[in-house]
Amino acid sequence: MKNGKIDCVVIDEEPAKAFIKKNSDLSILEEEFAIEDYAICVSKDKPELRDSINQALRELKEDGTLQKIIDNYINDNDEGFHYQSPEGLTYENGTLVMATNAAFPPYEYYKDNKITGIDADMATAVADKLNMKLEIQDMEFDAIITAVQAGKADIGAAGMTVTEDRLKNIDFTDTYTTAKQVIIVRNGNHNPLLSIKDSFYQNFVEENRYEYILKGLRNTLVISVFAVLLGLVIGFLIALVRTTHDKMGTLKILNWLCKVYLTIIRGTPTMIQLLIIYYVVFASANVSKVLVAVLAFGINSGAYVAEILRGGIMALDIGQFEGARSLGLTHGQTMRYVILPQTIKNTLPALANEFIVLIKETAISGYIGLQDLTMGGNIIRGITYEAFFPLITVACIYLVIVMILSAGVNKLERSLKKNER
């Protein structure tokens, strides 16, 4: 809207106030748009949990705790107070996992590297009533219901409205608050730009927000390195199977399976593969999201690496195979000592390009609630309402990673060429 792409935004009144507070060129229309009730979503398979949460909400309403939580964020200027769990809780009933999208102040947002807000405090109070320890997972809003359905989260709370369409797929608890929807429009006032120094401070120094970038960078590097290694292993094995079949006519079943794998992986989007592995394959397993991302990107990359290596092997003159075999080398020895060293050298630029693509593809990891480099930038953008610095910084970091990888590959290429002399 600030760039003129749309004319207005319909949003909850409280997030709207937070937004225009930092954007003087925007205003809220006086006319209210609608009144909506917010509730917690729970899987249809967990009616007991829904009923327990409803009982906890009733108790929190009766003793005034819920209203105090809401008043703290909406009516008070000082956000220093937060709900505090009573002492002596044993959390003997385990962990209550809540999925949310921490970009909707004052309901959920990041402050001091923690997710806070009305929903976070309310969920903590509910979990205390259930004698459970609350764990909050930040993810895209559209993924919250899917995560609850798949069992990746027990509940979902993100200023979520109860609708007929949502009720077809998910259950909701009783309402815990009512929100007024308002319309934000441009008012024509000039919004003075912050100085570069002030903007940098606001985006990275204040509340140590640079840590979101560092944590995301760490996850991105871990995912990329291990996914590259997994992709190399998968690609190498598939390339061997397919070239062995092409040259010797053996391994027919394995070759057919490899072709099916290649068709499926190359024919479907990477993001869909990531979501399927997380929400379907590991639906009932509590596995690390980093591990899921490594598997998804590694399996995807393996298909392309396999064809790159197969092309490199098949491009070599058939005389090299025949010459090696005539010297008494087995097929395996021929591949190991004669064919593969040349293949790696010849396909190195193409392999490097595939790994560069893989690194950039990790930017979709946020769809499963994993804080990668891109999501780290988005968290800062959601806090400061400024897109330039966070996004440019993320782009520059990706560029530096790619440049370092390219430089390493170029150095390796030069080293291999020297060995030819």
N, C-alpha and C positions, 0 to 999 in steps of 0.2 A: 504494500500500500504506500509506503514512504517513497517508493520509486515509481509510483503511478501505474503499477501493474493491475491493481484492483482499486475499487472506489471506497470500500468500507470493510470492516471486520466485525463479526458478531462473536462476542466472547463474554465470559463471566465478568461481573462488575469488578471484583477484587483484582484479578490479573490485569484487567483494563486499567485500573488506577495505577498499578505498579508500572505498567508500560508507559502511560502518558506522563508519569512523573519524570521519566528520563527522556521524553520526546515532546518538547514544547510545541512542535508543529502539528500535534494530533490532539483531538478533543473527543469527549464522550457526549453523545446526544442525550438530551434530558429525557426523552421518551424511552421507557423501558420496552425491551423487545419481547421478553418472555420470562416466565418463572419456571425453574427446573429443580427437581429433587436429585440430590447426589446420594449414591448408595455404594456398598461394597459388593463386588461380583465374586461369586463362589461357584465352583463346579456343581453341576446337577447331580453328580455322583456323591456329593458330600452334604446331604441334608442335615446331618447331625452338626457339622461345623457351622452351617448357616444358622441353625437354631441357637447354638451356643453363642455365636457372635451377636445375634439379636438380643439375647438375654443380657450380654455384657453391655450393649449399647443402651438398653433400658436402664440398667443400673447407673451407667455414666451420666445419663440424662437426669435421673432422679437425684443424684447427689451433686449435680451441678458441674461435674468435671468437664463434660463435653462442651458446655457453654463457655467455661473458663478458657478452654483451649481455643475455641473459635474467637472469643473476644480478644485474646492475647494478640492474635495476628491481624484481626480486622479493626478493632476499636482502639487498641493501644499503639502509641508511637514507638514504644520501647519493646524490642523483640528479645530482650535479655532473658525473659522467663520462658521455660519450656516444661512440659509435663515431666515429672520425675517419678520413676518407678519406686514403689514402696520397698523398704528394706526387708530382707528375709525371704524373698522369692527364690524358689528352688528350680523353677522351670522344668519340673518333672514330667510335663506333658510334651516336651520336645520343642521344636522350632516352628514358628509360623512364618512362612515365606510370603511376602507381599510384593507383587509386581506393580510398578508405577512408572510414570514418565515425569522426571523431575525438572520440568520446564514450565510449571504452571503456578507461579506464586500467587497468593500465599498458601496454596494447598500443598504443593510439594516443589521444592527447589533446593539448590545447593548453597550451603553457607558453611564456611570454614571446613571445606572438603567433606561435609556430611550432608545427607539428605534430610531436610527439615521441613516444617510446615504443618498445616492443620491435619492433613491426612496422616503424616508421619507420626505426630503426637497422638492422634486419635487411635491409630492402629497399635501403637505401643501400649496405650491404656487398655485396649481390648485384649491384646496378647497377655498383659499382666493379669487381667481377670480370668483368662483361660490357663494361667500358670504356664505360659509358653514364652520363649524368647523370640522377639521379632527380628527378622532378617529382611531387608529391603533390597530389591533388585530393580535397577533403573533400565528401562528399555523404551523402544518406540511405542507410542500410544496404541497404534494398531496391533501391536503384538501382545498386548496385555491379556485380552480375552483368550487368545490362542494359548498363551503360556499357562493360564489357569485351567483351560480345558485339557491340555496335555499333561497336567500334573507337575509342570515345572515351577509353579507357584500355587500356594494354597488360596490366596485371595488377590484381588486386584482393586486398587483404589487410586484414582487420578482425576478427581472431579468428574466422576463418571455418571452420566445420566441414564436412567432406566428407560429403555425403549422397547416397543413390541418386537422389533427385529432382534435385539440383543437377548430378549427373554426366550427366544426360540433356541438359543444355543447355550445360555448361561443363566444361573440363578442370581438373584440379588437379595441382599439383606434389607432390613428396614432402612428408611431414609435417616441419614445422620445430620444433614444440613440442607437448607434451601438456598438456591443462588438465583440472583437476578441477572438475566442476559441483557447486555447493552450493545450499542453500536458505536464503533470508533470510526471517525472520519478525519480527513486532513482539514486543518483550520486556516491554512494559508500563511501562518506565521513562519518566520524564518527560524530554523533550528540551528543555533550556533554550533559550529564544529569544535570539538575538543582539540586542544593542541596535541601534537604527536606525543609529547611527554606525558600529558594527562591521560591520553587514550591508552598508552602503553601501561601506565601505572594501573589504570582501572581494569584492564584486561588480564594482566599477568602478575603484578606485584600485590595489589590489594587482596587480602585474605589468602595469599599464596596461591593464586589461581593458576600459576604456571605448573603446579603439581598435577593438574588435570592433563596437561600436555605430556608431562614426563611419564605419568602412569600409562597413558595411551600409547606413547612411543615404545615403552618397554613391552607392552602386550603385542604391538604390531611387529616389533623385531623378533620376539619369540615365535609368534605364529609364522612369520615369513621364513625364518631359518629352518624350522622343523618341517614346514610344509614343502619347502624346496627339497629337502633331503628325502621326504616321503615321495614326492613327485619323481625324483630321480630313480629311486628304487623301483617304483611301480612302472615307470616308463621303460627302464632298462629291461625288466623282466618281460614286459609285453613285447618290446621290440625283438628280443631274442626268440620268443615263441613264434611271432609272426614271420620273421626272416627264416627261421628254421623250417617252418611249414612251407614257405615260398620256394626254398631251395632244395628241400629234401622230401617234401610231401608228407611229413609226419606231423604229429601233434594236432590232428584235425579237430578234436573236441576242444582242446585248449585254445586253438586259433579261433574257433567259432565263438567261444566265450569272450575272448579278447575283443573280437569285432562287435559283439553286443555291448560290451562295456564302453568301447570307443564311441559307438553310435549314441548311446544314452547320455554319456557325459558331455560330448561335444554338441549334442542336440538340445540340451536344456540349459537355462541360465544358471550361473553360479549361485546367485542368491537363492533360487528355488532349491538347489541342491543343499545349501547350508541349512535352510529352514526344514527340509525333509529330514536331514540327518539329526538335527536338534529336536524337532517336535515329533517325529515319527519313529526313526530308528532308535533313538535313545529316550523315547517318551517315558518309559518306566524306570530309567536308570539315572541316578544322581551323579553325573559325570561333569568334569570341569569344562567350562565353556571354552577355555583356551584349547583343550584337547579336541573338542568338537570342531572348532575352527581349523585346527591343524589338519584333522582328518578330511574335512570338507575341501579345503583349498589344496591339500596334497593329492587327494583323489582326482580332483578336477585337473590339476596341473599334469598329473601322470599321463592322462590321455594325450595331451599335446606333446609332452616330452617323448612319448612312445613313437608317435608318428615322425617327429623330428629325427630321432635316432634311426628309425627304420628307413627313412629316406636317405640318411647318410650312409647306412650300410649298403643299401641297394644301389647307391650311386658309384660305389667302388667297382673297378674293373673285375669281371668274373675270373680273369686270369690270375688274380691274387689268391682267390679261393682254390683254384685248380693247382697253382704252384705250391701252395702250402700243403695241400693234401698229397701231392706227389712226393713231397719230402717226408711223408709219414706222419704229419700232424693230424690229430683227430679234429672233428668239427669244432669241439669245444676249445681245443688249443688254437685252432685257426682263428676263431673269434677273439680269443683272449689276447694272443700275441701279435696278430696281424691286422685284423679288421677293426676291432674296437678302438685301439689307440688312434688310428686314422679318422675314425668316425667322430670321436670326441673333438679332435682338432678341427675338423671340417664343419661341424655343427655348432661350435662354441658360440658364434654370434647369434644364431637362432635360439639356442638354449638361454643365453643371457636375456634376449628379448622376452622369452616366455617367463623368466623369473621376475623381470621388471613388471610385466603385466600382473603376475601373482601378487607382488607387493602392493600394487595399487588396488587390486581386488579386495584386499583385506579391509578396505574402507567400509565394507558392508557388514562388518562384524557386529555393529551396533544393533542390528535387527534381532539378535538373540540376547541382547542385553549385555554384551561384552564391551567394555570401555577400551576401544582402540584409539589410534591417533585422531581419526576424524571425529569420533564421538567426544573426545576430550575437547576439541575445538568447539563443537556444538554446545557442550555444557557451558563453556565460557560465554558463547554467543547468547545462550538463553538467560544467563545471569545479567550481562551488561547491555543486552539489546543492541549490540554493535557487531556487524558482520565482518567488517574489513580486516581488522587486526587478527582475530582468531583464524579466519579462513585463509588469509594470506600466509600466516605463520605455518599452518598445517601444510599448505601447498609447498612452501619453501622447504619444509622438513622432508616431505616426500621427494622433492627434487634433489636434495642433498643426498638422500639414501640412494637414489637411482644413479646419480653421478659417481658416487663412491663405488657402487657395483660395476658400473660401466668402466671406470678406471681400472678396477681389479681385473676385469675380463680382458681389457686391452693389454694390460701388462702380461697376463698369462698367454695371450696370443703371440706377443712378441717373443716371449720365452720359448714357446713351442717352435716358432719359426727359426730361432737361433739353433735349436737342436737338429734342424734339417741340414745344416751346413756341415 
